[in-house]
Amino acid sequence: MHRARLSDISGRTSEFHNFSPRLLKYCAGIFEDERVTSPIDPSRLQSGIDSPVPGQSIYDEAIFVAGWVHDGNRPSAPVCVRGYLDNRLCAETGILFPRSDVAEKLGAVRDARVGFRLLGRIAPLVIEPRDAVLRVVASWSDGSSSTLVEQPIRLVPASLRERPYGDVVSPENTVLLHRENIYGSGPPIEEPGVEVLNLLREYLPEGASVVDVGCGAGAYGPPLMAAGHDWLGLESNAHCCGILERRQLPFRRVDLESCALPCADAEWDCAICIEVLEHVNDPESFLREIARITRGRALFSVPNMELLPYLYDWRVVPWHLLEGDHKNFFTRASLRELLGRFFNRVEIFSYGEHPLKTRDGVPLHVHLFAIADK
C-alpha cells in the first residue's frame, strides 16, 4: 500500500515545524505502510490522496484523482474539491461521500462525507511527456479554502486523435453513441500482414496459381506475384474494386446475388481466404464454391474465439470483436468440422500473439490458420 499524503493545516504553520528533519524522516518510515500518516486529531484538518501516487504517469485526457478530507472544526464537509495541474483547473466535484475506513481511523462519525473522486482533463493538451505538479484544494461554504496536497506527477499526452476510435470516444464528444458508431469496418488495407504473408509463402506450392477470395484492396497480390505465383483477386465491394483498379492488380468482380464465384471448375491450384470466412452469410455455399474452383489447397485465416475465456481475467476482448460485420465465430474444432465437409485433409494452428498473456504467463494467439487439401 502506498503512503498517503496528509496536510495538517489548521494554522499557518505545521505543528511539526519544531521537529528536526531527521526525526520527521524516522516517523515517516514508521508509518510508511499506513494510509493515515499524521497523528490522528479529529479537531484538525486532515486529508489523504489515494490516486495518483507521487510521480505516477497520467494522461492529459484522463486525470483521475481520489482521496478524502476531514476537518473536525467544521460542522459540514467541503462544498467543492478541485484539482489543478500547474495551477490550471483540471477537475472538480461538489459531491463527497462517506468512507468508513477513514472515519474509523479519525474517530469521526461513520457517515461523515469525507471521500471524493475527480475526473478531468487539461487544455491545451501536452505535446510530449513532462513533469507537473498536482494540487488539490478543498473549499467550504464560508468561502475559505485549503490546499490538501501538492505532489509531482508525470503528465503524458494521450494523443487520442492518433489512436483508433480516438475521435469517436473523445472526452469532449457530447453525442450519444450507438452500435453503428462503435461496431464497424475499418478501411481496406493495402499492405500485407507480415506474419500472414510468411505463412502463405510457406504453405503455397512454388509457382502456384492462386485465387485470393475476398481480396479486399489486394494486400497479398504484389508480394505473392513477386514470389512467382500467378495471383488473381476476387472482390465484391465496389470501393475495394476501385482500389484494385487504381493499383492495377488483376481481379474479378463478385456478384453477391449469384451463388457462384466467377471462376471455372478447378481453375486454380490454390485459394487463399484471409479474414473473410467470418463475414459471409452462407459459409457452406461459400466453401463449396472455393472447393469447386480449386485443384489442390486452400488456406484460411479467421479470428480465434478461443481467446475469450483466457482474456476474461483482464476484462478485455480481442479488438476484432468491434468489427460489426462478423457473422461467424470459430474455434479450431468448429473450423475443422466446417472445412472437413469440402476438403479431405484439414490442419489448423494458431498464430498472431496477443499483447496480453494469461495470468499464468501463457501467450495467446489472435488468429486461427487452416490448411485444407482436397
FENRAGI-V254474 format. One record per run of one state. SS is the DSSP state (2 for helix, 1 for strand, 0 for the rest). FROM is the first residue (numbers start at 0). TO is the last residue. If there is no record, write none. Layout:
# FENRAGI-V254474
{{SS & FROM & TO} {SS & FROM & TO}}
This chain:
# FENRAGI-V254474
{{0 & 0 & 19} {2 & 20 & 29} {0 & 30 & 43} {1 & 44 & 50} {0 & 51 & 55} {1 & 56 & 58} {0 & 59 & 60} {1 & 61 & 70} {0 & 71 & 78} {1 & 79 & 84} {0 & 85 & 86} {1 & 87 & 92} {0 & 93 & 95} {1 & 96 & 97} {0 & 98 & 98} {2 & 99 & 105} {0 & 106 & 111} {1 & 112 & 119} {0 & 120 & 128} {1 & 129 & 138} {0 & 139 & 143} {1 & 144 & 155} {0 & 156 & 158} {2 & 159 & 161} {0 & 162 & 177} {2 & 178 & 181} {0 & 182 & 182} {1 & 183 & 183} {0 & 184 & 192} {2 & 193 & 202} {0 & 203 & 207} {1 & 208 & 212} {0 & 213 & 219} {2 & 220 & 225} {0 & 226 & 228} {1 & 229 & 234} {0 & 235 & 236} {2 & 237 & 245} {0 & 246 & 249} {1 & 250 & 252} {0 & 253 & 266} {1 & 267 & 273} {0 & 274 & 281} {2 & 282 & 292} {1 & 293 & 303} {2 & 304 & 313} {0 & 314 & 317} {2 & 318 & 321} {1 & 322 & 322} {0 & 323 & 328} {1 & 329 & 329} {0 & 330 & 330} {2 & 331 & 338} {0 & 339 & 343} {1 & 344 & 352} {0 & 353 & 363} {1 & 364 & 372} {0 & 373 & 373}}
